[in-house]
Amino acid sequence: MAQKKNIIDELEWRDAINQVTDEDALRKLTADKKISLYCGTDPTGDSLHVGHLIPFMMLKRFQLAGHHPVIVIGGGTGAIGDPSGRKDERQLQSMDQVKKNEDALTAQMVKLFGTENFSIVNNYDWLSKISLLEFLRDYGKLFNVNTMLNKEVVASRLENGISFTEFTYQILQSVDFLTLYRDHGVQLQIGGADQWGNITAGIDLIHKIEGPEAPVYGLTIPLMLKADGTKFGKTAGGAVWLDPKKTSPYEFYQFWLNTDDRDVVRYLKYFTFLDEDQINALAEQVKTDPGKRAAQKALAAEVTKFVHGEQAVEQAQHISDALFSGNLKDLTAEEIEQGFKGVPSMEVPNETENIIPWLVDTTKIEPSRRQAREDVKNGAIYVNGDRQNDLDYEIDPSASFDGKFVIIRRGKKKYFLARVK
């Protein structure tokens, strides 16, 4: 099925709009012409995580519909700190760290959006040139403190207090929108639900300076919560990062594969570019045959492909199949590193040793030699995927996986990873 005629209709079908200023006018604008729009991200870390993906997926949809996305890396605002979604002040980072984060985020964005019909800019380039007197005269005079205090992003901080630095953040973000409107023809800003106050402040500033008829708009996306009420994107191990060094493609794939049936259709709408017919067919399978987890597999494959590429999907599926079947011999050392990242691990010397003392003394996998002998005789111990019930078996750490790992499975599911020194 082809994309809907208008991008706003498409976003509405995907339940991806929380608030929008003058929806009818924005729908007409996007139907009549291809627009430029933007979303910003501050370089508070050296990688985005899946929670950040939500607004950028919307930006990508506009790009696929022929519109021109602009991403603002907040080298200027990142040095200040956005008060949104926080109960206390951000820890200021050194400018060197901000620059390293900028470079890392820029590389991630180029990977997601390519280089065609896409721009990436840094607000440090214009914010750093505004003097204190210019800031107060040209911009500060146009902001009413009472109005700023009533913005949710500030009001939620008043009980615990907010510094003047973070209080002025919405002014700086408003200057961003004004600058992008003037210099890049940007007419729409997209952000998370907590950015509504900052976005509307920017629209107000543009209307005061450029005139009330200036055609600029704001759109926010809903706050993403899981069906159980917990925050989306968090796991027991922490955030799920886009950087493959922080979260391996296999872990990334597994995160999506483990999606609850109650959430999977919503995530398919949000995080994939599958069309309405495809998603409806998967939704029907969730109802009629949830055990196959077809929707989760499609979700995991689509998002992993978008972030890490087709090869990463194939590798993640290969690791998953090998772990499910217990056939580990087909895995490479790199795939072992990804697939067994979360299991208990230890270092072992590159020396051949009898299985019993190796399990007890060298690795501490077994609590005693009696228990080790019993488990081996009963067939409960697997070495590199093979059941081993020979008490005289010699473990040779150099025999498999490029001599880097020995994998032990005890029972049905308990894995241990021995790293060869």
N, C-alpha and C positions, 0 to 999 in steps of 0.2 A: 504493500500500500504506500503510495506517495505521501510525502509530508503534507500536512494540512496547508491550506492556502495562506494562512497568516500565522506568523510565529507566536503571536499572543494566544491564538486559539490552541496552538500546539502545547504551549506551556500550561494553559488552563486544563487541557485534557490530562496532562501529566501531574496535575495538582501541585504545580511548582510555583504558584504565585501566592504570596502571603498578603502583601499590600502593593498597590500601584497608584501613582498619581495620574488622574485623568485617563483612565483606561481606554475610553472610546477614542480619544484623540491620539493616543499612542498606537492603538490598533490601526487607525486610518493612516498615520504617519508611516508605519512599517509596511503597510499594504501599498502605499503610493511610491515609496523610495527605499533604497538601501541606506541604512543609517550607520553612524559610528556610535559605539557604546563602550562603557568601561566598567571594570571592577578593579579594586585595589587590594593589595596584600602587603602588610608590613613585614620587613625582614627580621622578625623576632627570633627566628630559628633558621637552621640551614636546610630545612626540608619542609614541604607541606605534608599534611596528613589527610586521611580520607574525609575528615570533616570539612576541610578547605575545598574539597572537590565540588561541593554542592553548587556554589555560585559559578564556578568555572565551567561546570557542565552546562549551565544555562548559557554562558557566554559562547561556548562551543556550538550550541544549537543555533544561536544567531549567526555564527560564522558559516555553518553548513547551509543556512538559508540565504547566504549571500551578503549578510551584513558584516561590518568591519569592527572586530573587537580590539579594544585597546586595554592593555594591562598596565596598571601603575604599580611599580615596585616602590614602596614607601621608604626610600632612603632618608627623606626628611621627617615624615611623620613617625617612622620607626625609631628615630632618635628621641622622640618625645614620649610615645606610649599611648595607645588607644585605651580609654577607660572602659570600653564596651565589655560587658560580660564578666567584669571583675569586681571583687569586693575591696581590693586594696591597690596600692600603687604598683606599677610595674617597676622592676629593677632596670635602671638605665644601662644600656650596653655601650661598650667603647665603640668609637667610630670605625676602628679596624674590624671589629667583629660584625658590625652592621654591614660593612662592605663585603666581607666574606659571605655573609648570608645573602646579600643582594645577588652576588654572582651565582650562588647555588640555586636560588629561586628562579633567576632568569633562565638558566639552563633547563630547569624543569618545565617552565612555561613554553619555551621554544619546542621542547619535545612533545608537549600536548597540542600546541596550536600550529606548529610548522612555521614557515616564514612567509607564506603567501596570504595576502589579505589579512594581515595581523600586524599590530604595532605593540611595542613594549617600551615604556618610558619610566623615568625615575623622578619622583617629585622633589628630590633634593636639588635637581637642576634649576627649579624656579623658586622653591621655598627658601633656599640658602641665600638668594639674592635680595630678599626683602629685609630692609633695615627695621629696627625696632619702631622708629617713628613712622615709617610707611605702614607697618603692620597696624599700629594704633590709629593712624589717621585714615588710611584707605580702606581698612577692613573692620577694625575693632569698633569704629563709630557706627557701623551698620548692623551690629549685633546687639540686641536687647538682652541684658543679663537675666531679666525675669523669664523671657522666652527660653533662654539657654538652660536655666534652672529647671524648667518644666519638661525638658527633653528627658525621656526615660533613661538614656545612657548616663546623664548627670544626676537626675533625681534619685536613682537607685544607689548612688554613692554618697549622698549627703549625710546619711546617718554616721558612716565611718569616716567621712571627710574625703575631700578630693583636692589635690594641689592645683594651683593656678595653671601649672604646666599642662596637666591632663585636661583641665577645664577648657583650655583653648584649643584642644584637639579638633573639635568640630569646626572651628574657624579655619584651621589649616586644611581640613578635608574639603571644606567649601571652596577655598581658594583653588584646590586641585580641580574641582568640577568647572569653575569659572575659566581657569587656564586651558583646560582641555576643550571646553566649548569654543573659546576664542581661537586657539591655535590648531586644534585638530577636528573641529566641527562635531564634537561629541555631544549627543543630545539625550543620552540615557545612561543613568548609573544603576548598576545592579549590586546588591549586597545581601548579607544575611539579615534575618529579622531584627537583630539588635542594631543594625545600621540605619534604621528608618529615620531616626532623629538627625543623624549626620547628613544623610542624603537630602532630606527636606530642607535642612539649613543651607545646603549648597544651592538648591533650586531657588530659595528665597534670595540668596545673595546675587545670583545671576539676574533675577527679575528686578532687583533694586538697581543694579548697575547697567544692565543691558536693556532693561525695559520689561514691563509685565507680560508682553506678548512673546518673549523669547521662548521658543519651543523646546523646553527641556523637561525631562521626566525622571521619575525614580521607580524602581521596582525591587521589592525584597522577596526572598524565598522563605518558606516556612521553617520554623525550628524543627530540626530532625530528631525525633525521639523514637526509640524502639518500642515495640508493642508492649514490652514489660515496663515501660516508663523510664528506662535508663537511657543515658546519653549515647547517641549513635557514634561509632568510631572508636570506642574504648574497649579494650579487652583486658583480661587478667594481666597480660604482659605489658600493658600501656597502649599508647597510640599506635595506629597502623599507618606507617609512613609511606610516602611515595618514593623515597630514596631506597633503592634496592639493597644498599649497604645497611640500612637501619631495619627494614622489613623486607626479607627476601621475597622474590616473586612467588615462590611456593607458599609462604606464609600469607602473602597478600591474597592469593587465589583461595586459600583455605578460609580466610576471613569471610569472603563473600559466599563460599560454598556452605558455610555453617549458618547462613541466614535462616531465621525462624520463618516457618510457613506464613505466619501472620504479617510478616514484613516484606516478603520477597517480591510480590507484585508491585508494591509501592517503590521498592528499590529499582526494579526493572524500568519503571517509568522515569525515575530520577536519573539513574546512572548509566543507562544504555541508550543506544541509538536505534534499537529495534522499534519497528512501527507498531501501530495500534493492533493490527491483525495478529502479528507475531506475539505480542504481549498478551492479548486476549486468549490466544491458543494455549500459552503457557499457564495463564491463570486458571483455565479449565482443567489442565493437568494437575495443578495443585489441589483442586477439589476432588477430582476423580481418581488420581493415582499419585498421592503425595510421596509414596515410598520411593519412586524413581528419582525424585528430586530434580526433575528436568528443568524447572524454573531456576533453581539454585545453580545448576551446572551452566545454564545459559548466562546467568548473571555473572558468575565468577569468570567465565571465559571472556565475556564482553568487556568487563571493567579492566581485567588484567591485560587484555589486548590494547585497550586505550592507553593505559599507563605505561606498560612495559613491552608491548609488542607481541606479535603472533608467536614468535619462538619461545617467549617466556610462558605463554599459555600451554604450548605443547610440552615443555619441560615440566611444568607444574602438574599437568595431567599424567605425565609419565611417572613422576614420583608418586602421585596419589595411587595410581594403578599398582605400582610395585609394592607399596606399603600395604595396600588392601589385600593383595594376593600373597604377600610374604616372599615374593620372588625378588630378592634384593640384588642379585648378580648383574642385572641389566643396568643398574645405576652407576653413574660416574662418581668420582670423588666429589666433584662440585655439587652434584645432586644429593649426595649423602650429606654434605655440609648444610644444604638448605632443608632437606627433609627431616633431619634429626637435630635441628638447632635447639629445640626445646627439651630434649630428653636428658636424663642424668648422664654426665660425661666425666671422664677421668683420663689422665695421661698414663701411658704404659711404655716401657722400654721396648726397643725393637729386638727382642730376644725370644726365641722359641721356648715354650714352657708347657708342662703338662696342664691339662684343663682344670684340674681340681685346685692346685695351689694358685693358679692364675685367677680363678674365680674368687678365691677367698683372700689371698694375701696381696696379690698385685692390684686387683680392681675393687675389692671389698663388695662385689656384687652379691656374693653369698656370705651369710653370717658365720658359717662353720664348714669344716670339711665333711662332716657327716651329712649336713643339709645339701652341700654341693654334690656329693656322690649320689644321694637319693634323687635329686632333681635330674642329674645326668642319666641315671639308670631308668628313670621313669619317662624319659623323652621330653622333659620340660625345658631343656636348654637348646637354643638354636644359635649356631655360630655363622654369621654372614648369610643368614637365611636358611641354612641346612640344619636339620635336627641332628643333635650329636649325643648318642648314648653310649659311647665308648669311653670307659674310664681312663684308658691309656692314650686318648687323643692328645696330640701336641698342637697347641695354638701357635701359628706362625704369623706374627703381625705384618710381615711384608708380603703375604700371599694374595691379598685382595685390595681393591680400591687404591691402586698406586702405592701401596704400602703405607697409607695414611691413617686408615681406620680399621677397627675390628668392631663389628656390631653383634651384640648379644641380645637375644630375646629370651625372657624367662616367662613361661606360661603363654597365654594367648596374646597379651598386649604390652607387657612390660619390656621396654627397650632400654638398652644402655649403649652409649657410644664411647669406645676406647680410642683416644687419639694417640697415635704412635709418635713417640719423641724422636 
